[in-house]
C-alpha cells in the first residue's frame, strides 16, 4: 500500500488524493514503493516519517518539566500550606505523563507507530528524549536541556 508523500498517511491505490491532508496523487504515482514497514528500537514505522510537519513543542515542554515541576509544586505548597516531597513527586509524574502522551500523539500523527515500552518514558525521561532525537534525526538539544535542568532543580531544591 503506498503512502502520501506529504503527510505519510497510508493511501489506497485506487484513490486520487490523501484522505488526511488532501494531497493530490498522480495516476500511477506511488508515494512510497516500499510496502514493508520498518522495525526499529523506537517503533514500527507506519510509512515514511513526515519529519517536515513534526512539531517539537511537546518534547521541549517535556524537557522543561524539571523547572516547571519545581515552580508548580512550590506554588501548590504555598497555596495549600502542605509541604511534602511527595507532592512534588506527584506533580513531576503528572507533568511527565501529560507531555509524554502529547508528544507520542504528535509522533503518531506524523507516521510513527510507537512500541508499547515507551511508558518507561514516565520514569526514564532522558532515555526517551535521547532515543526520540536519534530516531527523528533531530539534535539532542532537548535531551541535554532536560539533564541540565534536572541537575539545576536538584541544586536549587537542596
DSSP file (Angstrom, degrees, kcal/mol; ACC not computed):
  #  RESIDUE AA STRUCTURE BP1 BP2  ACC     N-H-->O    O-->H-N    N-H-->O    O-->H-N    TCO  KAPPA ALPHA  PHI   PSI    X-CA   Y-CA   Z-CA
    1    1 A X              0   0    0      0, 0.0    11,-0.1     0, 0.0    29,-0.0   0.000 360.0 360.0 360.0 132.1    0.0    0.0    0.0
    2    2 A X        -     0   0    0      9,-0.4     9,-2.5    27,-0.1     2,-0.3  -0.296 360.0-136.1 -77.8 164.9    1.5    3.4   -0.9
    3    3 A X  B     -A   10   0A   0      7,-0.3     7,-0.2    29,-0.1     2,-0.2  -0.913  25.0-100.7-121.8 148.2    1.9    6.3    1.5
    4    4 A X     >  -     0   0    0      5,-3.1     4,-1.5    -2,-0.3    44,-0.1  -0.468  23.2-144.6 -66.3 133.3    1.2   10.0    0.9
    5    5 A X  T  4 S+     0   0    0     -2,-0.2    -1,-0.1     1,-0.2    20,-0.0   0.694  95.8  48.6 -73.5 -18.0    4.4   11.9    0.2
    6    6 A X  T  4 S+     0   0    0      3,-0.1    -1,-0.2     1,-0.0    47,-0.1   0.918 131.3   8.1 -88.1 -49.0    3.1   15.0    2.1
    7    7 A X  T  4 S-     0   0    0      2,-0.1    43,-0.3    45,-0.1    -2,-0.2   0.538  90.8-122.0-115.0  -8.9    1.8   13.6    5.4
    8    8 A X     <  +     0   0    0     -4,-1.5     2,-0.2     1,-0.3    -3,-0.1   0.529  58.6 148.1  82.4   5.2    3.0    9.9    5.4
    9    9 A X        -     0   0    0     -6,-0.1    -5,-3.1     1,-0.1     2,-0.3  -0.477  56.2-105.9 -75.3 144.0   -0.6    8.5    5.7
   10   10 A X  B     -A    3   0A   0     -7,-0.2     2,-0.3    -2,-0.2    -7,-0.3  -0.530  42.2-166.0 -68.7 131.0   -1.3    5.2    4.1
   11   11 A X        -     0   0    0     -9,-2.5    -9,-0.4    -2,-0.3     2,-0.1  -0.883  23.0-107.2-120.4 151.9   -3.5    5.8    1.0
   12   12 A X    >   -     0   0    0     -2,-0.3     3,-0.9     5,-0.2     5,-0.1  -0.474  24.9-126.7 -75.3 149.5   -5.5    3.4   -1.1
   13   13 A X  T 3  S+     0   0    0      1,-0.3    15,-0.2    -2,-0.1    -1,-0.1   0.756 109.8  52.3 -68.2 -23.2   -4.0    2.6   -4.5
   14   14 A X  T 3  S+     0   0    0     13,-0.1    -1,-0.3     2,-0.0     2,-0.1   0.630  90.4  99.6 -87.7 -12.8   -7.3    3.5   -6.2
   15   15 A X    <   -     0   0    0     -3,-0.9     3,-0.1     1,-0.1    -4,-0.0  -0.389  58.3-155.7 -77.1 152.3   -7.5    6.9   -4.5
   16   16 A X  S    S+     0   0    0      1,-0.2     9,-3.6    -2,-0.1     2,-0.3   0.528  77.6  23.5-100.7 -10.6   -6.6   10.1   -6.2
   17   17 A X  B    S-B   24   0B   0      7,-0.3     2,-0.3    -5,-0.1     7,-0.2  -0.981  87.3 -93.8-151.0 161.2   -5.8   12.1   -3.1
   18   18 A X     >  -     0   0    0      5,-2.1     4,-1.5    -2,-0.3    -7,-0.1  -0.604  24.9-146.4 -77.5 131.7   -4.9   11.6    0.6
   19   19 A X  T  4 S+     0   0    0     -2,-0.3    -1,-0.1     1,-0.2    -8,-0.1   0.788  95.0  47.7 -67.9 -28.1   -7.9   11.4    2.9
   20   20 A X  T  4 S+     0   0    0      1,-0.1    -1,-0.2     3,-0.1    -2,-0.0   0.941 130.7  10.2 -82.1 -50.1   -5.9   13.1    5.7
   21   21 A X  T  4 S-     0   0    0      2,-0.1    -2,-0.2   -12,-0.0    -1,-0.1   0.553  92.1-121.4-111.6  -9.8   -4.2   16.1    4.1
   22   22 A X     <  +     0   0    0     -4,-1.5     2,-0.2     1,-0.3    -3,-0.1   0.584  48.8 165.5  81.6   9.2   -5.9   16.3    0.7
   23   23 A X        -     0   0    0     -6,-0.1    -5,-2.1     1,-0.1     2,-0.3  -0.424  37.4-124.6 -61.9 125.8   -2.6   15.9   -1.2
   24   24 A X  B     -B   17   0B   0     -7,-0.2     2,-0.4    -2,-0.2    -7,-0.3  -0.571  21.8-153.1 -76.2 131.9   -3.4   15.1   -4.9
   25   25 A X        -     0   0    0     -9,-3.6     2,-0.1    -2,-0.3     3,-0.1  -0.879  15.0-124.7-104.7 136.7   -1.7   11.9   -6.1
   26   26 A X    >   -     0   0    0     -2,-0.4     3,-2.4     1,-0.1     2,-0.1  -0.481  40.3 -89.3 -76.4 151.1   -1.0   11.5   -9.8
   27   27 A X  T 3  S+     0   0    0      1,-0.3    -1,-0.1    -2,-0.1     3,-0.1  -0.409 116.1  11.0 -62.1 129.0   -2.4    8.4  -11.5
   28   28 A X  T 3  S+     0   0    0      1,-0.3     2,-0.3   -15,-0.2    -1,-0.3   0.381  97.7 133.8  83.0  -4.5    0.1    5.6  -11.3
   29   29 A X    <   -     0   0    0     -3,-2.4     2,-0.6   -16,-0.1    -1,-0.3  -0.619  39.3-163.6 -81.1 134.3    2.1    7.6   -8.7
   30   30 A X        -     0   0    0     -2,-0.3     3,-0.3     1,-0.1   -26,-0.1  -0.975   9.6-157.1-116.1 118.5    3.2    5.7   -5.7
   31   31 A X  S    S+     0   0    0     -2,-0.6     2,-0.3     1,-0.3    -1,-0.1   0.838  87.8  11.5 -64.0 -31.9    4.3    8.0   -2.9
   32   32 A X        -     0   0    0     -3,-0.1    -1,-0.3     1,-0.1   -29,-0.1  -0.921  61.3-164.4-148.3 118.7    6.4    5.2   -1.4
   33   33 A X        +     0   0    0     -2,-0.3     2,-0.7    -3,-0.3    -1,-0.1   0.690  69.8  92.0 -78.8 -17.0    7.1    1.9   -3.2
   34   34 A X        +     0   0    0      1,-0.2   -31,-0.0   -31,-0.0    -1,-0.0  -0.687  45.9 173.7 -81.0 115.5    8.1    0.2   -0.1
   35   35 A X        +     0   0    0     -2,-0.7     2,-0.5     2,-0.1    -1,-0.2   0.530  51.3  98.4 -96.5  -7.5    5.1   -1.5    1.4
   36   36 A X  S    S-     0   0    0      1,-0.0     2,-0.1    11,-0.0    -2,-0.0  -0.700  74.2-131.8 -85.0 124.1    7.2   -3.2    4.1
   37   37 A X        -     0   0    0     -2,-0.5     2,-0.4     1,-0.1     9,-0.1  -0.474  21.0-126.2 -71.9 143.6    7.1   -1.4    7.5
   38   38 A X        -     0   0    0      7,-0.4     7,-2.5    -2,-0.1     2,-0.4  -0.741  16.4-145.7 -94.6 141.6   10.4   -0.9    9.1
   39   39 A X  B     +C   44   0C   0     -2,-0.4     2,-0.3     5,-0.2     5,-0.2  -0.869  26.6 160.9-106.9 136.3   11.0   -2.1   12.6
   40   40 A X        -     0   0    0      3,-1.0     3,-0.1    -2,-0.4    95,-0.0  -0.868  55.2 -96.2-142.7 176.8   13.3   -0.2   14.9
   41   41 A X  S    S+     0   0    0     -2,-0.3    74,-0.1     1,-0.2     3,-0.1   0.780 123.9  51.6 -66.3 -26.0   14.0    0.2   18.6
   42   42 A X  S    S-     0   0    0      1,-0.3    73,-1.0    89,-0.1     2,-0.3   0.754 124.0 -75.4 -85.1 -25.5   11.8    3.3   18.6
   43   43 A X  E     - D   0 114C   0     71,-0.2    -3,-1.0    -3,-0.1     2,-0.5  -0.908  54.7 -57.3 154.4 179.0    8.8    1.6   17.0
   44   44 A X  E     -CD  39 113C   0     69,-1.1    69,-1.4    -2,-0.3     2,-0.4  -0.806  51.5-129.5 -92.9 126.9    7.3    0.3   13.8
   45   45 A X  E     - D   0 112C   0     -7,-2.5    -7,-0.4    -2,-0.5    67,-0.2  -0.624  10.9-158.6 -80.7 129.7    7.1    2.9   11.1
   46   46 A X  S    S-     0   0    0     65,-1.0     2,-0.3    -2,-0.4    -1,-0.2   0.882  72.4 -33.3 -72.7 -39.8    3.7    3.2    9.6
   47   47 A X  S    S-     0   0    0     64,-0.9     2,-0.2    -3,-0.1    -1,-0.1  -0.808 102.2 -34.5-158.1-165.7    5.0    4.8    6.5
   48   48 A X  S    S-     0   0    0     -2,-0.3   -44,-0.0     1,-0.1    64,-0.0  -0.511  76.0-106.9 -66.0 133.3    7.8    7.2    5.6
   49   49 A X        -     0   0    0     -2,-0.2     2,-1.0     1,-0.1    62,-0.2  -0.338  19.5-140.6 -65.3 142.3    8.1    9.6    8.5
   50   50 A X    >   +     0   0    0     60,-1.7     3,-0.9   -43,-0.3     4,-0.4  -0.663  35.0 161.8-102.0  76.0    6.9   13.0    7.9
   51   51 A X  T 3   +     0   0    0     -2,-1.0     3,-0.4     1,-0.2    -1,-0.2   0.684  64.0  70.2 -73.8 -18.0    9.6   15.0    9.7
   52   52 A X  T 3  S+     0   0    0      1,-0.2    -1,-0.2    -3,-0.2    -2,-0.1   0.801 107.8  36.7 -70.0 -25.8    8.8   18.3    7.9
   53   53 A X  S <  S+     0   0    0     -3,-0.9     2,-0.5   -47,-0.1    -1,-0.2   0.424  88.3 119.6-102.0  -0.8    5.5   18.5    9.9
   54   54 A X        -     0   0    0     -3,-0.4     2,-0.3    -4,-0.4    53,-0.1  -0.530  52.6-152.2 -71.9 118.0    6.8   17.1   13.1
   55   55 A X        -     0   0    0     -2,-0.5     3,-0.2    51,-0.1     4,-0.2  -0.719  13.7-162.6 -91.9 140.3    6.5   19.6   15.9
   56   56 A X     >  +     0   0    0     -2,-0.3     4,-2.3     1,-0.2     5,-0.2   0.210  61.1 107.7-102.2  13.4    8.9   19.6   18.8
   57   57 A X  H  > S+     0   0    0      1,-0.2     4,-1.6     2,-0.2    -1,-0.2   0.887  82.3  42.5 -62.7 -39.5    6.7   21.8   21.1
   58   58 A X  H  > S+     0   0    0     -3,-0.2     4,-2.5     2,-0.2    -1,-0.2   0.859 113.1  51.4 -77.0 -34.5    5.7   18.9   23.4
   59   59 A X  H  > S+     0   0    0      2,-0.2     4,-1.9     1,-0.2    -2,-0.2   0.874 111.0  48.6 -71.0 -34.1    9.1   17.4   23.6
   60   60 A X  H  X S+     0   0    0     -4,-2.3     4,-1.0     2,-0.2    -1,-0.2   0.873 111.3  50.3 -69.9 -35.9   10.6   20.8   24.5
   61   61 A X  H  < S+     0   0    0     -4,-1.6     3,-0.5    -5,-0.2     4,-0.2   0.910 110.0  50.6 -65.8 -41.1    7.9   21.2   27.1
   62   62 A X  H >< S+     0   0    0     -4,-2.5     3,-1.3     1,-0.2     4,-0.3   0.879 106.2  55.9 -61.2 -38.2    8.8   17.7   28.5
   63   63 A X  H 3< S+     0   0    0     -4,-1.9     3,-0.4     1,-0.3    -1,-0.2   0.774 106.8  50.3 -65.3 -25.7   12.4   18.8   28.6
   64   64 A X  T >X S+     0   0    0     -4,-1.0     4,-2.5    -3,-0.5     3,-0.7   0.368  78.2 104.6 -94.3   4.5   11.5   21.7   30.8
   65   65 A X  H <>  +     0   0    0     -3,-1.3     4,-3.4     1,-0.2     5,-0.4   0.844  69.8  64.0 -57.0 -37.1    9.5   19.7   33.3
   66   66 A X  H 3> S+     0   0    0     -3,-0.4     4,-1.2    -4,-0.3    -1,-0.2   0.909 113.4  33.8 -55.9 -39.9   12.2   19.8   36.0
   67   67 A X  H <> S+     0   0    0     -3,-0.7     4,-2.5     2,-0.2     5,-0.2   0.914 119.5  50.2 -79.9 -44.4   11.8   23.5   36.3
   68   68 A X  H  X S+     0   0    0     -4,-2.5     4,-3.0     1,-0.2     5,-0.2   0.916 112.3  49.2 -58.2 -43.1    8.1   23.7   35.6
   69   69 A X  H  X S+     0   0    0     -4,-3.4     4,-2.6    -5,-0.2     5,-0.2   0.889 110.1  50.0 -64.5 -40.4    7.5   21.0   38.2
   70   70 A X  H  X S+     0   0    0     -4,-1.2     4,-1.8    -5,-0.4    -1,-0.2   0.924 115.0  43.5 -64.4 -44.1    9.6   22.8   40.8
   71   71 A X  H  X S+     0   0    0     -4,-2.5     4,-2.2     2,-0.2    -2,-0.2   0.933 115.7  47.7 -66.5 -46.6    7.8   26.0   40.2
   72   72 A X  H  X S+     0   0    0     -4,-3.0     4,-2.6     1,-0.2    -2,-0.2   0.903 112.2  48.5 -64.7 -41.9    4.3   24.4   40.2
   73   73 A X  H  X S+     0   0    0     -4,-2.6     4,-2.5    -5,-0.2    -1,-0.2   0.869 110.5  52.2 -67.7 -33.9    4.9   22.3   43.3
   74   74 A X  H  X S+     0   0    0     -4,-1.8     4,-2.1    -5,-0.2    -2,-0.2   0.902 111.0  47.8 -65.2 -40.5    6.2   25.5   45.1
   75   75 A X  H  X S+     0   0    0     -4,-2.2     4,-2.2     2,-0.2     5,-0.2   0.937 113.2  47.3 -64.5 -46.5    3.0   27.3   44.1
   76   76 A X  H  X S+     0   0    0     -4,-2.6     4,-2.8     1,-0.2     6,-0.4   0.908 112.8  49.7 -62.4 -41.9    0.8   24.4   45.2
   77   77 A X  H  X S+     0   0    0     -4,-2.5     4,-2.0     1,-0.2    -1,-0.2   0.880 111.4  48.4 -65.5 -37.7    2.7   24.1   48.5
   78   78 A X  H  < S+     0   0    0     -4,-2.1    -1,-0.2     2,-0.2    -2,-0.2   0.864 116.0  43.6 -71.9 -33.9    2.4   27.9   49.2
   79   79 A X  H  < S+     0   0    0     -4,-2.2    -2,-0.2    -5,-0.2    -1,-0.2   0.928 124.2  33.5 -74.6 -45.3   -1.3   27.9   48.5
   80   80 A X  H  < S-     0   0    0     -4,-2.8    -2,-0.2    -5,-0.2    -3,-0.2   0.728  94.0-135.0 -85.4 -21.7   -2.2   24.7   50.3
   81   81 A X     <  +     0   0    0     -4,-2.0     2,-0.7    -5,-0.3    -4,-0.1   0.507  62.8 132.8  77.7   3.1    0.3   25.0   53.2
   82   82 A X        -     0   0    0     -6,-0.4     2,-0.7    -5,-0.1    -1,-0.3  -0.800  37.8-169.8 -91.7 112.7    1.1   21.3   52.6
   83   83 A X        +     0   0    0     -2,-0.7     2,-0.3    -3,-0.1     3,-0.1  -0.883  26.8 133.9-109.5 107.1    4.8   20.9   52.5
   84   84 A X     >  -     0   0    0     -2,-0.7     4,-1.1     1,-0.1     3,-0.2  -0.997  56.9-136.4-152.2 145.9    5.9   17.4   51.3
   85   85 A X  H  > S+     0   0    0     -2,-0.3     4,-2.0     1,-0.2     5,-0.1   0.767 106.1  64.7 -70.9 -25.3    8.3   15.9   48.9
   86   86 A X  H  > S+     0   0    0      1,-0.2     4,-2.5     2,-0.2    -1,-0.2   0.864  96.8  54.9 -66.9 -35.2    5.6   13.5   47.8
   87   87 A X  H  > S+     0   0    0      2,-0.2     4,-2.3     1,-0.2    -1,-0.2   0.923 108.1  48.7 -62.9 -43.6    3.5   16.4   46.5
   88   88 A X  H  X S+     0   0    0     -4,-1.1     4,-2.4     1,-0.2    -2,-0.2   0.899 110.8  51.1 -62.7 -40.5    6.5   17.4   44.3
   89   89 A X  H  X S+     0   0    0     -4,-2.0     4,-2.4     2,-0.2    -2,-0.2   0.912 109.8  49.3 -63.1 -42.8    6.9   13.9   43.1
   90   90 A X  H  X S+     0   0    0     -4,-2.5     4,-2.5     2,-0.2    -2,-0.2   0.904 110.6  50.7 -63.1 -41.8    3.2   13.7   42.2
   91   91 A X  H  X S+     0   0    0     -4,-2.3     4,-2.4     2,-0.2    -2,-0.2   0.924 111.3  48.3 -61.8 -45.0    3.5   17.0   40.3
   92   92 A X  H  X S+     0   0    0     -4,-2.4     4,-2.7     2,-0.2    -2,-0.2   0.913 112.5  48.1 -62.7 -43.4    6.5   15.7   38.3
   93   93 A X  H  X S+     0   0    0     -4,-2.4     4,-2.7     2,-0.2     5,-0.2   0.920 112.3  48.7 -64.7 -43.7    4.9   12.4   37.4
   94   94 A X  H  X S+     0   0    0     -4,-2.5     4,-2.4     2,-0.2    -2,-0.2   0.923 113.6  46.5 -63.5 -43.8    1.7   14.1   36.3
   95   95 A X  H  X S+     0   0    0     -4,-2.4     4,-2.5    -5,-0.2     5,-0.3   0.923 113.1  49.5 -64.4 -43.5    3.6   16.6   34.1
   96   96 A X  H  X S+     0   0    0     -4,-2.7     4,-2.3     1,-0.2     5,-0.3   0.926 112.7  46.7 -61.3 -45.2    5.8   13.9   32.6
   97   97 A X  H  X S+     0   0    0     -4,-2.7     4,-2.3    -5,-0.2     5,-0.2   0.923 113.5  49.4 -63.0 -44.0    2.8   11.7   31.8
   98   98 A X  H  X S+     0   0    0     -4,-2.4     4,-2.1    -5,-0.2    -2,-0.2   0.956 117.2  37.5 -61.4 -52.9    0.9   14.6   30.2
   99   99 A X  H  X S+     0   0    0     -4,-2.5     4,-2.1     2,-0.2    -1,-0.2   0.824 115.3  54.0 -75.0 -30.3    3.7   15.9   28.0
  100  100 A X  H  X S+     0   0    0     -4,-2.3     4,-2.4    -5,-0.3    -1,-0.2   0.922 110.3  47.9 -65.3 -43.4    5.0   12.5   27.1
  101  101 A X  H  X S+     0   0    0     -4,-2.3     4,-2.2    -5,-0.3    -2,-0.2   0.916 111.9  49.2 -62.5 -44.1    1.5   11.5   26.0
  102  102 A X  H  X S+     0   0    0     -4,-2.1     4,-1.7     1,-0.2    -1,-0.2   0.886 112.3  48.4 -63.9 -38.2    1.1   14.7   23.9
  103  103 A X  H  X S+     0   0    0     -4,-2.1     4,-2.3     2,-0.2    -2,-0.2   0.893 109.6  51.7 -69.6 -39.0    4.5   14.1   22.3
  104  104 A X  H  X S+     0   0    0     -4,-2.4     4,-2.6     1,-0.2    -2,-0.2   0.903 109.1  50.9 -63.5 -40.3    3.7   10.5   21.5
  105  105 A X  H  X S+     0   0    0     -4,-2.2     4,-2.2     1,-0.2    -1,-0.2   0.884 108.7  52.2 -63.3 -37.7    0.4   11.6   19.8
  106  106 A X  H  X S+     0   0    0     -4,-1.7     4,-0.9     2,-0.2    -2,-0.2   0.908 110.9  47.4 -63.7 -41.9    2.4   14.1   17.8
  107  107 A X  H ><>S+     0   0    0     -4,-2.3     5,-1.8     1,-0.2     3,-0.6   0.917 112.2  48.8 -65.9 -43.5    4.8   11.4   16.6
  108  108 A X  H ><5S+     0   0    0     -4,-2.6     3,-1.4     1,-0.2    -1,-0.2   0.867 106.3  57.3 -64.4 -35.5    1.9    9.0   15.7
  109  109 A X  H 3<5S+     0   0    0     -4,-2.2    -1,-0.2     1,-0.3    -2,-0.2   0.778 106.1  52.2 -64.0 -25.9    0.2   11.9   13.8
  110  110 A X  T <<5S-     0   0    0     -4,-0.9   -60,-1.7    -3,-0.6    -1,-0.3  -0.119 132.1 -85.6-107.2  35.2    3.4   12.1   11.7
  111  111 A X  T < 5S+     0   0    0     -3,-1.4   -65,-1.0     1,-0.2   -64,-0.9   0.696  86.1 128.5  77.6  25.4    3.6    8.4   10.8
  112  112 A X  E   < -D   45   0C   0     -5,-1.8     2,-0.7   -67,-0.2    -1,-0.2  -0.959  39.5-163.1-108.8 121.7    5.4    6.9   13.7
  113  113 A X  E     -D   44   0C   0    -69,-1.4   -69,-1.1    -2,-0.6     2,-0.2  -0.921  22.0-147.7-100.3 117.7    3.8    3.9   15.3
  114  114 A X  E     -D   43   0C   0     -2,-0.7   -71,-0.2   -71,-0.2   -72,-0.1  -0.561   8.5-115.1 -94.0 149.1    5.4    3.5   18.7
  115  115 A X    >   -     0   0    0    -73,-1.0     3,-1.1    -2,-0.2    -1,-0.1  -0.323  29.2-112.2 -73.0 161.7    6.2    0.4   20.7
  116  116 A X  G >  S+     0   0    0      1,-0.2     3,-1.0     2,-0.1    -1,-0.1   0.624 104.3  77.2 -72.2 -14.8    4.5   -0.2   24.0
  117  117 A X  G >   +     0   0    0      1,-0.2     3,-2.1     2,-0.1    -1,-0.2   0.573  66.9  91.6 -74.4  -6.1    7.7    0.1   26.1
  118  118 A X  G X   +     0   0    0     -3,-1.1     3,-2.2     1,-0.3    -1,-0.2   0.595  61.1  84.4 -69.2  -7.7    7.6    3.9   25.8
  119  119 A X  G X  S+     0   0    0     -3,-1.0     3,-1.8     1,-0.3     4,-0.4   0.753  76.0  73.6 -62.1 -20.2    5.6    4.1   29.0
  120  120 A X  G X> S+     0   0    0     -3,-2.1     4,-3.9     1,-0.3     3,-0.9   0.689  74.9  80.8 -64.6 -16.3    9.1    3.9   30.6
  121  121 A X  G <4 S+     0   0    0     -3,-2.2    -1,-0.3     1,-0.3    -2,-0.2   0.739  80.9  65.3 -60.7 -21.6    9.5    7.5   29.4
  122  122 A X  G <4 S+     0   0    0     -3,-1.8     3,-0.3    -4,-0.2    -1,-0.3   0.895 118.2  23.1 -65.6 -39.1    7.5    8.5   32.5
  123  123 A X  T <4 S+     0   0    0     -3,-0.9     2,-0.6    -4,-0.4    -2,-0.2   0.853 132.0  40.2 -93.5 -42.6   10.3    7.2   34.7
  124  124 A X     X  +     0   0    0     -4,-3.9     4,-1.9     1,-0.2     3,-0.5  -0.519  67.0 158.5-109.0  62.5   13.3    7.4   32.3
  125  125 A X  H  > S+     0   0    0     -2,-0.6     4,-2.6    -3,-0.3    -1,-0.2   0.880  71.0  54.4 -56.9 -44.1   12.6   10.7   30.6
  126  126 A X  H  > S+     0   0    0      1,-0.2     4,-2.5     2,-0.2    -1,-0.2   0.876 107.0  52.3 -63.0 -33.1   16.2   11.3   29.4
  127  127 A X  H  > S+     0   0    0     -3,-0.5     4,-2.6     2,-0.2     5,-0.3   0.947 110.7  47.6 -63.6 -47.0   16.3    7.9   27.7
  128  128 A X  H  X S+     0   0    0     -4,-1.9     4,-2.8     1,-0.2    -2,-0.2   0.922 112.6  49.6 -57.0 -45.5   13.0    8.7   25.9
  129  129 A X  H  X S+     0   0    0     -4,-2.6     4,-2.2     2,-0.2    14,-0.2   0.905 112.6  45.6 -65.3 -42.6   14.4   12.1   24.8
  130  130 A X  H  X S+     0   0    0     -4,-2.5     4,-2.1     2,-0.2    -1,-0.2   0.913 115.5  46.7 -67.0 -42.1   17.7   10.7   23.5
  131  131 A X  H  X S+     0   0    0     -4,-2.6     4,-2.5    -5,-0.2     5,-0.2   0.914 112.1  51.1 -66.0 -41.9   16.0    7.9   21.6
  132  132 A X  H  X S+     0   0    0     -4,-2.8     4,-1.7    -5,-0.3     6,-0.2   0.920 109.8  50.0 -61.0 -43.7   13.4   10.3   20.2
  133  133 A X  H  <>S+     0   0    0     -4,-2.2     5,-2.6     1,-0.2    -1,-0.2   0.911 113.1  45.7 -61.9 -42.7   16.1   12.6   19.0
  134  134 A X  H ><5S+     0   0    0     -4,-2.1     3,-0.7     1,-0.2    -1,-0.2   0.881 114.4  47.0 -70.6 -36.3   18.1    9.9   17.3
  135  135 A X  H 3<5S+     0   0    0     -4,-2.5    -1,-0.2     1,-0.2    -2,-0.2   0.708 115.1  45.0 -80.5 -19.1   15.0    8.3   15.6
  136  136 A X  T 3<5S-     0   0    0     -4,-1.7    -1,-0.2    -5,-0.2    -2,-0.2   0.261 111.4-117.7-104.3  11.4   13.6   11.5   14.3
  137  137 A X  T < 5 +     0   0    0     -3,-0.7     2,-0.2    -4,-0.2    -3,-0.2   0.851  69.3 136.7  56.1  38.7   17.0   12.7   13.1
  138  138 A X      < -     0   0    0     -5,-2.6    -1,-0.2    -6,-0.2     2,-0.1  -0.629  59.3 -97.5-105.4 168.3   17.0   15.7   15.4
  139  139 A X        -     0   0    0     -2,-0.2     3,-0.5    -3,-0.1     4,-0.2  -0.421  33.3-112.9 -80.7 164.8   19.8   17.1   17.6
  140  140 A X  S  > S+     0   0    0      1,-0.2     4,-2.5     2,-0.1     5,-0.3   0.122  78.3 119.3 -86.7  21.8   20.0   16.1   21.2
  141  141 A X  H  > S+     0   0    0      1,-0.2     4,-2.4     2,-0.2    -1,-0.2   0.886  74.6  45.0 -57.4 -46.1   19.2   19.6   22.5
  142  142 A X  H  > S+     0   0    0     -3,-0.5     4,-2.0     2,-0.2    -1,-0.2   0.837 113.2  51.2 -72.3 -30.4   16.0   18.8   24.4
  143  143 A X  H  > S+     0   0    0    -14,-0.2     4,-1.9     2,-0.2    -2,-0.2   0.920 113.4  44.4 -69.3 -43.1   17.6   15.7   26.0
  144  144 A X  H  X S+     0   0    0     -4,-2.5     4,-2.5     2,-0.2    -2,-0.2   0.885 111.1  55.1 -67.1 -38.5   20.6   17.7   27.1
  145  145 A X  H  X S+     0   0    0     -4,-2.4     4,-2.8    -5,-0.3     5,-0.2   0.921 106.7  50.6 -59.5 -44.7   18.3   20.5   28.3
  146  146 A X  H  X S+     0   0    0     -4,-2.0     4,-2.4     1,-0.2    -1,-0.2   0.929 110.9  48.7 -59.4 -45.5   16.4   18.1   30.5
  147  147 A X  H  X S+     0   0    0     -4,-1.9     4,-2.2     2,-0.2    -2,-0.2   0.919 113.8  45.8 -62.2 -44.5   19.6   16.8   32.1
  148  148 A X  H  X S+     0   0    0     -4,-2.5     4,-2.5     1,-0.2    -2,-0.2   0.926 114.7  47.2 -64.9 -45.3   20.9   20.3   32.8
  149  149 A X  H  X S+     0   0    0     -4,-2.8     4,-2.5     2,-0.2    -1,-0.2   0.840 110.0  53.9 -67.2 -32.2   17.5   21.5   34.2
  150  150 A X  H  X S+     0   0    0     -4,-2.4     4,-1.9    -5,-0.2    -1,-0.2   0.940 111.2  44.4 -66.0 -46.7   17.2   18.3   36.3
  151  151 A X  H  X S+     0   0    0     -4,-2.2     4,-2.2     1,-0.2    -2,-0.2   0.917 113.9  51.2 -62.6 -42.7   20.7   18.9   37.9
  152  152 A X  H  X S+     0   0    0     -4,-2.5     4,-2.6     1,-0.2     5,-0.2   0.897 108.5  51.0 -61.6 -41.2   19.8   22.6   38.4
  153  153 A X  H  X S+     0   0    0     -4,-2.5     4,-2.0     1,-0.2    -1,-0.2   0.858 109.4  51.0 -67.1 -33.3   16.5   21.7   40.1
  154  154 A X  H  X S+     0   0    0     -4,-1.9     4,-1.8     2,-0.2    -2,-0.2   0.905 111.7  47.5 -67.0 -40.2   18.4   19.4   42.4
  155  155 A X  H  < S+     0   0    0     -4,-2.2    -2,-0.2     1,-0.2    -1,-0.2   0.925 115.3  44.4 -65.6 -45.1   20.8   22.1   43.3
  156  156 A X  H  < S+     0   0    0     -4,-2.6    -1,-0.2     1,-0.2    -2,-0.2   0.835 112.8  52.3 -69.6 -32.7   18.0   24.7   43.8
  157  157 A X  H  <        0   0    0     -4,-2.0    -1,-0.2     1,-0.2    -2,-0.2   0.865 360.0 360.0 -70.3 -37.1   15.9   22.2   45.9
  158  158 A X     <        0   0    0     -4,-1.8    -1,-0.2    -5,-0.2    -2,-0.2   0.455 360.0 360.0 -85.4 360.0   18.8   21.4   48.2
